[in-house]
Amino acid sequence: MKTKNRYKIGELAKLTGMTVEAIRFYESKNLIQASDRLPSGYRIFNAHELDKLWFVRRAKAVGFSLDEISELLELRLHPNDHSCQEVKQVTADKMAQIQEKIDELQSIHSSLNTLHQACCGGPESAEHCTILQILNSEAKL
């Protein structure tokens, strides 16, 4: 039932490409909220909540967590109370987190490469496999 920018949850799901369960989850996390209830009990969402769902979807697509999205929604809701610098800081913080993960993954990759290069990879028994020996030792990779 869509009347004058009023949507049931299933309609929001179709419009955004999200699942009904995801939308319920976002509602449970207070990222969106129903504006009304029909006598049948269906929650009704307005166009503003649809816009917020699109915002959430785009923010998730670039890697923001739900807490970060909540913060961004607050900044979006009250833009006159916040500076562009505050918004930019959220992205700077996220980029720093991602760089930490990249550095950690590069370190893991390097360690795995060391293990991989140490092994002959032959058909003989793994009894003397260098990878297993290194992982079994206390040596630092």
DSSP file with accessible surface (Angstrom, degrees, kcal/mol):
  #  RESIDUE AA STRUCTURE BP1 BP2  ACC     N-H-->O    O-->H-N    N-H-->O    O-->H-N    TCO  KAPPA ALPHA  PHI   PSI    X-CA   Y-CA   Z-CA
    1    1 A M              0   0  102      0, 0.0     2,-0.5     0, 0.0     7,-0.4   0.000 360.0 360.0 360.0 114.4    0.0    0.0    0.0
    2    2 A K        +     0   0  128      5,-0.1     2,-0.4     3,-0.1     5,-0.2  -0.966 360.0 161.6-124.1 114.8    1.6    3.2   -1.1
    3    3 A T        -     0   0   65      3,-0.8     3,-0.1    -2,-0.5     0, 0.0  -0.973  69.8 -20.7-136.6 120.2   -0.3    6.4   -0.6
    4    4 A K  S    S-     0   0  192     -2,-0.4    43,-0.2     1,-0.2    -1,-0.1   0.926 130.4 -41.9  50.1  55.7    1.3    9.8   -0.6
    5    5 A N  S    S+     0   0   93      1,-0.2    42,-0.7    41,-0.1     2,-0.4   0.844 104.6 134.3  62.5  37.4    4.8    8.6    0.1
    6    6 A R  E     -A   46   0A  74     40,-0.2    -3,-0.8    -3,-0.1     2,-0.4  -0.974  33.3-171.7-117.2 131.3    3.7    6.1    2.7
    7    7 A Y  E     -A   45   0A  14     38,-3.0    38,-3.0    -2,-0.4     2,-0.2  -0.972  22.1-138.8-131.0 139.4    5.3    2.7    2.5
    8    8 A K  E >>  -A   44   0A  53     -2,-0.4     4,-2.0    -7,-0.4     3,-0.6  -0.501  43.1-102.8 -79.3 164.2    4.9   -0.7    4.1
    9    9 A I  H 3> S+     0   0   21     34,-0.5     4,-2.3     1,-0.3     5,-0.1   0.867 121.2  55.8 -61.5 -37.1    8.1   -2.5    4.9
   10   10 A G  H 3> S+     0   0   30      1,-0.2     4,-2.1     2,-0.2    -1,-0.3   0.867 106.6  51.0 -63.5 -35.3    7.8   -4.8    1.9
   11   11 A E  H <> S+     0   0   45     -3,-0.6     4,-2.6     2,-0.2    -1,-0.2   0.894 108.1  51.8 -69.1 -39.4    7.6   -1.8   -0.4
   12   12 A L  H  X S+     0   0    0     -4,-2.0     4,-2.4     2,-0.2     6,-0.4   0.912 108.4  52.8 -60.0 -41.6   10.7   -0.3    1.1
   13   13 A A  H  X>S+     0   0   11     -4,-2.3     4,-1.9     1,-0.2     5,-0.7   0.933 111.2  45.2 -60.8 -45.9   12.5   -3.6    0.5
   14   14 A K  H  <5S+     0   0  186     -4,-2.1    -1,-0.2     1,-0.2    -2,-0.2   0.915 114.5  48.5 -64.4 -42.8   11.5   -3.6   -3.1
   15   15 A L  H  <5S+     0   0   78     -4,-2.6    -1,-0.2     1,-0.2    -2,-0.2   0.855 122.2  32.5 -67.1 -35.9   12.4    0.1   -3.6
   16   16 A T  H  <5S-     0   0    2     -4,-2.4    -1,-0.2    -5,-0.2    -2,-0.2   0.595 100.8-122.7 -98.3 -14.8   15.8   -0.2   -1.9
   17   17 A G  T  <5S+     0   0   57     -4,-1.9     2,-0.2     1,-0.3    -3,-0.2   0.617  71.1 128.3  78.8  10.5   16.8   -3.8   -2.9
   18   18 A M      < -     0   0   25     -5,-0.7    -1,-0.3    -6,-0.4     2,-0.2  -0.569  63.1-107.6 -91.7 163.5   17.1   -4.6    0.8
   19   19 A T     >  -     0   0   78     -2,-0.2     4,-2.2     1,-0.1     5,-0.2  -0.547  23.0-119.0 -85.2 157.3   15.5   -7.5    2.6
   20   20 A V  H  > S+     0   0   35      1,-0.2     4,-2.7     2,-0.2     5,-0.2   0.901 117.2  55.7 -59.4 -38.8   12.6   -7.0    4.9
   21   21 A E  H  > S+     0   0  125      1,-0.2     4,-2.4     2,-0.2    -1,-0.2   0.897 105.8  50.2 -62.9 -40.8   14.8   -8.5    7.6
   22   22 A A  H  > S+     0   0   25      2,-0.2     4,-2.8     1,-0.2    -1,-0.2   0.926 110.8  49.2 -63.0 -43.0   17.6   -5.9    7.0
   23   23 A I  H  X S+     0   0    0     -4,-2.2     4,-2.4     1,-0.2    -2,-0.2   0.925 111.0  49.4 -64.4 -41.8   15.1   -3.1    7.2
   24   24 A R  H  X S+     0   0  119     -4,-2.7     4,-2.6     2,-0.2    -1,-0.2   0.902 110.6  51.8 -61.6 -40.1   13.7   -4.5   10.5
   25   25 A F  H  X S+     0   0   92     -4,-2.4     4,-1.5     2,-0.2    -2,-0.2   0.938 109.6  48.2 -61.3 -47.1   17.3   -4.7   11.8
   26   26 A Y  H  <>S+     0   0   26     -4,-2.8     5,-2.6     1,-0.2     6,-0.8   0.882 111.6  51.2 -62.6 -34.8   17.9   -1.1   10.9
   27   27 A E  H ><5S+     0   0   38     -4,-2.4     3,-1.8     1,-0.2    -1,-0.2   0.925 107.2  52.5 -67.3 -40.4   14.7   -0.2   12.6
   28   28 A S  H 3<5S+     0   0   78     -4,-2.6    -1,-0.2     1,-0.3    -2,-0.2   0.790 108.5  51.5 -65.9 -25.2   15.8   -2.1   15.7
   29   29 A K  T 3<5S-     0   0  111     -4,-1.5    -1,-0.3    -5,-0.2    -2,-0.2   0.286 116.8-117.1 -91.9   8.0   19.0   -0.1   15.7
   30   30 A N  T < 5S+     0   0  132     -3,-1.8    -3,-0.2     2,-0.2    -2,-0.1   0.745  80.2 125.1  62.4  27.5   17.1    3.1   15.5
   31   31 A L  S   <S+     0   0    4     -5,-2.6     2,-0.3     1,-0.2    -4,-0.2   0.789  83.7  10.5 -81.0 -30.5   18.5    4.1   12.1
   32   32 A I  S    S-     0   0    1     -6,-0.8     2,-0.3    -9,-0.1    -2,-0.2  -0.921  72.1-160.8-135.7 165.2   14.9    4.4   10.8
   33   33 A Q        -     0   0  124     -2,-0.3     2,-0.1    -3,-0.1    16,-0.1  -0.994  25.8-107.2-150.3 146.2   11.6    4.4   12.4
   34   34 A A        -     0   0   27     -2,-0.3    11,-0.3     1,-0.1     3,-0.1  -0.411  19.3-154.3 -67.1 143.7    8.0    3.9   11.3
   35   35 A S  S    S-     0   0   60      9,-2.7     2,-0.3     1,-0.2    10,-0.2   0.642  71.0  -5.2 -92.9 -16.6    6.0    7.0   11.2
   36   36 A D  E     -B   44   0A  79      8,-1.5     8,-3.1    10,-0.0     2,-0.4  -0.965  60.0-126.6-163.7 170.3    2.6    5.3   11.7
   37   37 A R  E     -B   43   0A 141     -2,-0.3     6,-0.2     6,-0.2     5,-0.1  -0.998  21.4-132.9-131.1 138.1    0.8    2.1   12.1
   38   38 A L    >   -     0   0   26      4,-2.8     3,-2.6    -2,-0.4     6,-0.0  -0.462  33.3-106.1 -79.1 159.7   -2.2    0.9   10.2
   39   39 A P  T 3  S+     0   0  142      0, 0.0    -1,-0.1     0, 0.0     0, 0.0   0.833 123.0  61.8 -55.5 -27.4   -5.2   -0.6   12.1
   40   40 A S  T 3  S-     0   0   82      2,-0.1     3,-0.1     1,-0.1    -2,-0.0   0.568 122.2-108.3 -74.6  -9.5   -4.0   -4.0   10.8
   41   41 A G  S <  S+     0   0   33     -3,-2.6     2,-0.1     1,-0.3    -1,-0.1   0.303  70.9 143.0 100.7 -11.5   -0.7   -3.5   12.6
   42   42 A Y        -     0   0  126     -5,-0.1    -4,-2.8     1,-0.1    -1,-0.3  -0.444  50.9-125.5 -63.5 134.9    1.5   -2.8    9.6
   43   43 A R  E     - B   0  37A  53     -6,-0.2   -34,-0.5    -2,-0.1     2,-0.4  -0.627  22.6-149.0 -78.7 142.7    4.2   -0.2   10.2
   44   44 A I  E     -AB   8  36A   2     -8,-3.1    -9,-2.7    -2,-0.3    -8,-1.5  -0.931   8.5-162.3-117.2 135.4    4.1    2.6    7.8
   45   45 A F  E     -A    7   0A   0    -38,-3.0   -38,-3.0    -2,-0.4   -11,-0.1  -0.897  10.6-139.0-116.2 145.6    7.3    4.5    6.7
   46   46 A N  E  >  -A    6   0A  54     -2,-0.4     4,-1.7   -40,-0.2     3,-0.5  -0.381  34.2 -93.9 -96.6 178.7    7.4    7.9    5.1
   47   47 A A  H  > S+     0   0   28    -42,-0.7     4,-2.6     1,-0.2     5,-0.2   0.823 122.7  61.5 -62.9 -30.9    9.6    9.2    2.3
   48   48 A H  H  > S+     0   0   79      1,-0.2     4,-2.1     2,-0.2    -1,-0.2   0.909 105.0  47.2 -62.4 -40.8   12.1   10.6    4.8
   49   49 A E  H  > S+     0   0   10     -3,-0.5     4,-2.3     2,-0.2    -1,-0.2   0.869 109.2  54.3 -70.4 -34.6   12.7    7.1    6.1
   50   50 A L  H  X S+     0   0   17     -4,-1.7     4,-2.1     2,-0.2    -2,-0.2   0.939 108.3  49.6 -61.6 -44.8   13.1    5.8    2.5
   51   51 A D  H  X S+     0   0   81     -4,-2.6     4,-2.2     1,-0.2    -2,-0.2   0.899 109.3  52.1 -60.1 -40.7   15.7    8.4    1.9
   52   52 A K  H  X S+     0   0   32     -4,-2.1     4,-3.0     1,-0.2    -1,-0.2   0.901 106.7  53.3 -64.4 -37.8   17.5    7.4    5.1
   53   53 A L  H  X S+     0   0    0     -4,-2.3     4,-2.8     2,-0.2    -1,-0.2   0.907 108.5  49.0 -63.5 -40.5   17.5    3.8    4.0
   54   54 A W  H  X S+     0   0   81     -4,-2.1     4,-2.5     2,-0.2    -1,-0.2   0.915 111.4  50.3 -62.7 -41.2   19.1    4.8    0.7
   55   55 A F  H  X S+     0   0   47     -4,-2.2     4,-2.8     2,-0.2    -2,-0.2   0.939 111.1  48.7 -59.7 -47.8   21.7    6.8    2.8
   56   56 A V  H  X S+     0   0    0     -4,-3.0     4,-2.8     1,-0.2     5,-0.2   0.928 110.9  50.6 -59.2 -45.5   22.3    3.7    4.9
   57   57 A R  H  X S+     0   0  105     -4,-2.8     4,-2.0     1,-0.2    -1,-0.2   0.924 113.0  44.6 -61.0 -45.7   22.7    1.5    1.9
   58   58 A R  H  X S+     0   0  143     -4,-2.5     4,-1.1     2,-0.2    -1,-0.2   0.907 113.5  50.5 -66.7 -40.0   25.2    3.8    0.3
   59   59 A A  H  <>S+     0   0    8     -4,-2.8     5,-2.2     1,-0.2     3,-0.4   0.905 111.0  48.7 -65.3 -40.2   27.1    4.3    3.5
   60   60 A K  H ><5S+     0   0   93     -4,-2.8     3,-1.7     1,-0.2    -1,-0.2   0.895 105.0  60.4 -64.0 -38.0   27.3    0.5    4.0
   61   61 A A  H 3<5S+     0   0   85     -4,-2.0    -1,-0.2     1,-0.3    -2,-0.2   0.786 105.7  46.8 -63.7 -26.8   28.6    0.1    0.5
   62   62 A V  T 3<5S-     0   0   98     -4,-1.1    -1,-0.3    -3,-0.4    -2,-0.2   0.323 127.5 -97.0 -98.8   8.9   31.6    2.3    1.2
   63   63 A G  T < 5 +     0   0   35     -3,-1.7    -3,-0.2     1,-0.3     2,-0.1   0.488  67.8 150.9 101.1   3.7   32.4    0.4    4.4
   64   64 A F      < -     0   0   22     -5,-2.2    -1,-0.3    -8,-0.1     2,-0.1  -0.451  40.7-128.4 -71.6 142.7   30.9    2.4    7.3
   65   65 A S     >  -     0   0   46     -2,-0.1     4,-2.9     1,-0.1     5,-0.2  -0.339  28.3-102.0 -78.1 169.8   29.7    0.5   10.3
   66   66 A L  H  > S+     0   0   38      1,-0.2     4,-2.6     2,-0.2     5,-0.2   0.890 124.3  51.9 -63.0 -37.5   26.3    0.8   11.8
   67   67 A D  H  > S+     0   0  136      2,-0.2     4,-2.1     1,-0.2    -1,-0.2   0.920 111.6  46.4 -64.0 -42.2   27.6    3.1   14.6
   68   68 A E  H  > S+     0   0   21      2,-0.2     4,-2.8     1,-0.2    -2,-0.2   0.905 111.8  51.2 -66.4 -38.9   29.4    5.3   12.0
   69   69 A I  H  X S+     0   0    0     -4,-2.9     4,-2.9     2,-0.2    -2,-0.2   0.914 108.1  52.5 -64.6 -40.6   26.2    5.4    9.9
   70   70 A S  H  X S+     0   0   57     -4,-2.6     4,-2.0     2,-0.2    -1,-0.2   0.923 110.4  48.1 -60.0 -43.0   24.2    6.4   13.0
   71   71 A E  H  X S+     0   0   99     -4,-2.1     4,-2.3     2,-0.2    -2,-0.2   0.926 112.1  48.9 -63.1 -43.5   26.7    9.2   13.6
   72   72 A L  H  X S+     0   0   15     -4,-2.8     4,-2.6     1,-0.2    -2,-0.2   0.889 108.9  53.1 -65.0 -38.6   26.5   10.3    9.9
   73   73 A L  H  X S+     0   0   16     -4,-2.9     4,-2.5     2,-0.2    -1,-0.2   0.892 108.3  51.0 -63.4 -37.7   22.7   10.2   10.1
   74   74 A E  H  X S+     0   0   91     -4,-2.0     4,-1.9     2,-0.2    -2,-0.2   0.922 111.1  47.5 -64.7 -43.1   22.8   12.5   13.1
   75   75 A L  H  < S+     0   0   12     -4,-2.3    -2,-0.2     1,-0.2    -1,-0.2   0.899 113.8  48.4 -62.9 -38.9   25.1   14.9   11.3
   76   76 A R  H  < S+     0   0   88     -4,-2.6    -2,-0.2     1,-0.2    -1,-0.2   0.861 110.0  51.8 -67.8 -38.1   22.7   14.7    8.3
   77   77 A L  H  < S+     0   0   90     -4,-2.5    -1,-0.2     1,-0.3    -2,-0.2   0.847 123.7  27.1 -68.9 -33.8   19.7   15.3   10.5
   78   78 A H  S >< S+     0   0   70     -4,-1.9     3,-1.6    -5,-0.2     4,-0.3  -0.479  70.2 156.1-126.9  62.0   21.2   18.4   12.1
   79   79 A P  G >  S+     0   0   78      0, 0.0     3,-1.1     0, 0.0    -1,-0.1   0.807  72.4  59.0 -63.9 -27.5   23.6   19.9    9.6
   80   80 A N  G 3  S+     0   0  160      1,-0.2    -5,-0.0    -3,-0.1    -2,-0.0   0.665 102.3  54.6 -75.4 -15.3   23.4   23.4   11.0
   81   81 A D  G <  S+     0   0  119     -3,-1.6     2,-0.3    -6,-0.2    -1,-0.2   0.416 110.4  51.5 -92.6  -1.7   24.7   22.1   14.4
   82   82 A H  S <  S-     0   0   56     -3,-1.1     2,-0.2    -4,-0.3     3,-0.0  -0.921  76.2-123.5-135.4 160.9   27.8   20.5   12.9
   83   83 A S     >  -     0   0   48     -2,-0.3     4,-1.5     1,-0.1     3,-0.5  -0.657  25.0-118.8-102.8 160.9   30.6   21.4   10.6
   84   84 A C  H  > S+     0   0  108     -2,-0.2     4,-3.0     1,-0.2     5,-0.2   0.839 116.0  64.0 -61.1 -33.1   31.8   19.9    7.4
   85   85 A Q  H  > S+     0   0  147      1,-0.2     4,-2.1     2,-0.2    -1,-0.2   0.890  99.4  52.1 -59.4 -39.8   35.0   19.2    9.3
   86   86 A E  H  > S+     0   0   82     -3,-0.5     4,-1.3     2,-0.2    -1,-0.2   0.916 111.1  46.6 -63.6 -42.4   33.1   16.9   11.6
   87   87 A V  H >X S+     0   0   58     -4,-1.5     4,-1.3     1,-0.2     3,-0.5   0.938 112.0  50.4 -64.7 -45.3   31.7   15.0    8.7
   88   88 A K  H 3X S+     0   0  151     -4,-3.0     4,-2.5     1,-0.2    -1,-0.2   0.861 103.7  60.1 -62.2 -34.1   35.1   14.8    7.0
   89   89 A Q  H 3X S+     0   0   95     -4,-2.1     4,-2.9     1,-0.2    -1,-0.2   0.871  98.5  57.9 -63.8 -34.0   36.6   13.5   10.2
   90   90 A V  H <X S+     0   0    5     -4,-1.3     4,-2.0    -3,-0.5    -1,-0.2   0.936 110.3  43.2 -60.7 -43.5   34.3   10.5   10.2
   91   91 A T  H  X S+     0   0   55     -4,-1.3     4,-2.7     2,-0.2    -2,-0.2   0.896 112.4  53.0 -71.1 -36.1   35.6    9.5    6.8
   92   92 A A  H  X S+     0   0   35     -4,-2.5     4,-2.2     2,-0.2    -2,-0.2   0.923 109.8  48.6 -62.9 -43.0   39.2   10.2    7.9
   93   93 A D  H  X S+     0   0   78     -4,-2.9     4,-2.1     2,-0.2    -1,-0.2   0.910 111.9  49.4 -62.2 -41.2   38.8    7.9   10.9
   94   94 A K  H  X S+     0   0   20     -4,-2.0     4,-2.5    -5,-0.2    -2,-0.2   0.915 109.2  51.4 -66.4 -41.8   37.3    5.2    8.6
   95   95 A M  H  X S+     0   0  127     -4,-2.7     4,-2.6     1,-0.2    -1,-0.2   0.898 108.9  51.7 -62.8 -37.5   40.2    5.5    6.1
   96   96 A A  H  X S+     0   0   52     -4,-2.2     4,-2.2     2,-0.2    -1,-0.2   0.917 109.8  49.4 -64.9 -41.5   42.6    5.1    9.0
   97   97 A Q  H  X S+     0   0   78     -4,-2.1     4,-2.0     2,-0.2    -2,-0.2   0.917 112.0  48.3 -61.5 -43.9   40.8    2.0   10.2
   98   98 A I  H  X S+     0   0   65     -4,-2.5     4,-2.7     1,-0.2    -2,-0.2   0.907 108.8  53.2 -65.5 -39.4   40.9    0.5    6.7
   99   99 A Q  H  X S+     0   0   93     -4,-2.6     4,-2.9     1,-0.2    -1,-0.2   0.909 107.0  52.8 -63.0 -39.0   44.6    1.4    6.3
  100  100 A E  H  X S+     0   0  137     -4,-2.2     4,-2.4     1,-0.2    -1,-0.2   0.920 110.6  47.3 -59.1 -44.4   45.3   -0.5    9.5
  101  101 A K  H  X S+     0   0  121     -4,-2.0     4,-2.9     2,-0.2    -2,-0.2   0.903 111.1  51.0 -65.0 -41.3   43.4   -3.5    8.1
  102  102 A I  H  X S+     0   0   67     -4,-2.7     4,-2.7     2,-0.2    -2,-0.2   0.938 111.1  48.4 -61.1 -45.5   45.3   -3.3    4.8
  103  103 A D  H  X S+     0   0   82     -4,-2.9     4,-2.2     2,-0.2    -2,-0.2   0.918 112.7  48.5 -61.2 -42.9   48.6   -3.2    6.7
  104  104 A E  H  X S+     0   0  124     -4,-2.4     4,-2.5     2,-0.2    -2,-0.2   0.929 112.1  48.4 -63.8 -43.6   47.6   -6.2    8.8
  105  105 A L  H  X S+     0   0  113     -4,-2.9     4,-2.9     1,-0.2    -2,-0.2   0.886 109.9  52.2 -65.6 -36.9   46.5   -8.1    5.7
  106  106 A Q  H  X S+     0   0  120     -4,-2.7     4,-2.5     2,-0.2    -1,-0.2   0.900 109.9  49.5 -65.1 -38.4   49.8   -7.3    4.0
  107  107 A S  H  X S+     0   0   71     -4,-2.2     4,-2.4     2,-0.2    -2,-0.2   0.921 112.0  47.6 -65.3 -43.0   51.7   -8.6    7.0
  108  108 A I  H  X S+     0   0   77     -4,-2.5     4,-2.8     2,-0.2     5,-0.2   0.929 111.5  51.1 -62.6 -44.1   49.6  -11.8    6.9
  109  109 A H  H  X S+     0   0  131     -4,-2.9     4,-2.6     1,-0.2    -2,-0.2   0.919 109.6  50.1 -59.8 -43.3   50.2  -12.1    3.2
  110  110 A S  H  X S+     0   0   69     -4,-2.5     4,-2.3     2,-0.2    -1,-0.2   0.919 111.4  48.4 -62.4 -43.6   54.0  -11.7    3.7
  111  111 A S  H  X S+     0   0   30     -4,-2.4     4,-2.2     2,-0.2    -2,-0.2   0.914 112.2  48.5 -63.4 -43.6   54.0  -14.4    6.4
  112  112 A L  H  X S+     0   0  103     -4,-2.8     4,-3.0     1,-0.2    -2,-0.2   0.899 109.6  53.0 -64.0 -37.4   52.0  -16.8    4.3
  113  113 A N  H  X S+     0   0   76     -4,-2.6     4,-2.8    -5,-0.2     5,-0.2   0.910 107.2  51.9 -63.4 -41.5   54.3  -16.1    1.4
  114  114 A T  H  X S+     0   0   69     -4,-2.3     4,-1.5     2,-0.2    -2,-0.2   0.934 112.6  45.6 -59.7 -44.9   57.3  -17.0    3.6
  115  115 A L  H  X S+     0   0   13     -4,-2.2     4,-0.9     1,-0.2    -2,-0.2   0.938 113.1  50.0 -62.2 -46.7   55.6  -20.2    4.6
  116  116 A H  H >< S+     0   0  130     -4,-3.0     3,-0.7     1,-0.2    -2,-0.2   0.906 111.5  47.6 -60.3 -44.1   54.7  -21.0    1.0
  117  117 A Q  H 3< S+     0   0  132     -4,-2.8    -1,-0.2     1,-0.2    -2,-0.2   0.784 105.7  60.3 -69.8 -26.7   58.2  -20.4   -0.3
  118  118 A A  H 3< S+     0   0   41     -4,-1.5     2,-0.3    -5,-0.2    -1,-0.2   0.731  92.1  81.0 -74.6 -19.7   59.8  -22.5    2.5
  119  119 A C    <<  -     0   0   33     -4,-0.9    10,-0.1    -3,-0.7    -4,-0.0  -0.682  67.2-150.2 -94.4 139.0   57.9  -25.6    1.4
  120  120 A C        -     0   0  102     -2,-0.3    -1,-0.1     1,-0.1     9,-0.0   0.779  25.2-146.6 -74.2 -27.1   59.1  -27.9   -1.4
  121  121 A G        +     0   0   66      1,-0.2    -1,-0.1    -3,-0.0    -2,-0.0   0.704  42.2 153.8  70.7  19.6   55.5  -28.8   -2.2
  122  122 A G        -     0   0   35      1,-0.1    -1,-0.2     3,-0.1    -2,-0.0  -0.142  59.1-105.4 -78.2 176.7   56.6  -32.3   -3.2
  123  123 A P  S    S+     0   0  135      0, 0.0     3,-0.1     0, 0.0    -1,-0.1   0.531  83.4 109.1 -81.2  -4.5   54.6  -35.6   -3.2
  124  124 A E  S    S-     0   0  120      1,-0.2    -3,-0.0     2,-0.1     5,-0.0  -0.125  83.7 -67.5 -69.8 171.3   56.4  -37.0   -0.2
  125  125 A S    >   -     0   0   84      1,-0.1     3,-0.8     2,-0.0    -1,-0.2  -0.153  36.1-128.5 -56.6 147.8   54.9  -37.4    3.3
  126  126 A A  G >  S+     0   0   59      1,-0.2     3,-1.9     2,-0.1    -1,-0.1   0.417  85.2 104.6 -79.3   4.9   54.0  -34.2    5.2
  127  127 A E  G 3  S+     0   0  145      1,-0.3    -1,-0.2     5,-0.0    -2,-0.0   0.852  92.9  28.0 -55.1 -36.8   56.0  -35.7    8.2
  128  128 A H  G <  S+     0   0  129     -3,-0.8    -1,-0.3     4,-0.0     2,-0.1   0.076  86.5 151.1-113.3  24.4   58.8  -33.3    7.4
  129  129 A C    <>  -     0   0   27     -3,-1.9     4,-2.3     1,-0.2     5,-0.2  -0.365  42.5-144.5 -62.9 126.7   56.8  -30.5    5.8
  130  130 A T  H  > S+     0   0   48      1,-0.2     4,-2.8     2,-0.2     5,-0.2   0.869  97.5  55.9 -60.7 -39.6   58.5  -27.2    6.4
  131  131 A I  H  > S+     0   0   46      1,-0.2     4,-2.7     2,-0.2     5,-0.2   0.953 110.3  44.6 -60.3 -48.6   55.2  -25.3    6.8
  132  132 A L  H  > S+     0   0   98      1,-0.2     4,-1.8     2,-0.2    -1,-0.2   0.893 113.5  51.2 -64.3 -38.5   54.0  -27.6    9.5
  133  133 A Q  H  X S+     0   0   96     -4,-2.3     4,-0.9     2,-0.2    -1,-0.2   0.920 111.6  46.5 -64.0 -44.3   57.5  -27.4   11.2
  134  134 A I  H >< S+     0   0   41     -4,-2.8     3,-0.7     1,-0.2     5,-0.3   0.932 113.7  47.7 -64.9 -45.0   57.5  -23.6   11.2
  135  135 A L  H 3< S+     0   0  108     -4,-2.7    -1,-0.2     1,-0.2    -2,-0.2   0.810 112.1  51.5 -65.8 -27.1   53.9  -23.4   12.5
  136  136 A N  H 3< S+     0   0  147     -4,-1.8    -1,-0.2    -5,-0.2    -2,-0.2   0.653 102.6  75.7 -82.0 -15.2   54.8  -25.9   15.2
  137  137 A S  S << S-     0   0   56     -4,-0.9    -3,-0.0    -3,-0.7     0, 0.0  -0.352  85.0-121.9 -91.7 175.5   57.8  -23.9   16.3
  138  138 A E        +     0   0  203     -2,-0.1    -1,-0.1     2,-0.1    -3,-0.1   0.301  69.6 127.2 -97.5   7.5   58.1  -20.7   18.3
  139  139 A A        -     0   0   64     -5,-0.3     2,-0.3     1,-0.1    -2,-0.1  -0.365  63.9-117.2 -68.0 144.5   59.9  -19.0   15.5
  140  140 A K              0   0  199      1,-0.1    -1,-0.1    -2,-0.1    -2,-0.1  -0.647 360.0 360.0 -81.3 138.0   58.6  -15.6   14.4
  141  141 A L              0   0   81     -2,-0.3   -30,-0.1    -6,-0.0   -29,-0.1  -0.486 360.0 360.0 -80.0 360.0   57.4  -15.6   10.8
